[in-house]
Amino acid sequence: MPPETLSTAGVLLITVPTIAFGGLMLLSHIMRKTPGYLDNPVRQNLWRAGHAHAGVLVLFSLVALFYIDRTHWGEGLQRLIRLLIVSSPILMPLGFFLSVVRPSDTKPNKLIWLTVLGGVFLATGTLLLGIGLL
């Protein structure tokens, strides 16, 4: 496996404890009945979605890394695919979390568009990866 792929995998693996810590924080909000979390369904649902997307997308990205270097694409396009796929577990959760930062927020702000951008990057990266494996 090329060094670039290994270092990318290393960075993704380092994010796993931060995702676990985030889950612990969500659990503490529930157990402590933190104002602005349990009484704010929009914030609660978006933060739950952010946590879930972070975990699933990090695992997906780790699996996808094994395939990127096996495509018929050149090094530049492989680097782009790697960047697109690996940026989605960062952008999507950020959009969910940052769109309702204040406990009083009852609707997402414009940062929710980070989730869309992350989704577009994920779709583009996986489409290119799939085509490259054919």
Secondary structure, DSSP 8 states (H G I E B T S, - for coil): --HHHHHHHHHHHHHHHHHHHHHHHHHHHHHTT-TTTTT-HHHHHHHHHHHHHHHHHHHHHHHHHHHHTTSSS-HHHHHHHHHHHHHHHHHHHHHHHHTT-STT--S--GGGHHHHHHHHHHHHHHHHHHHHH-
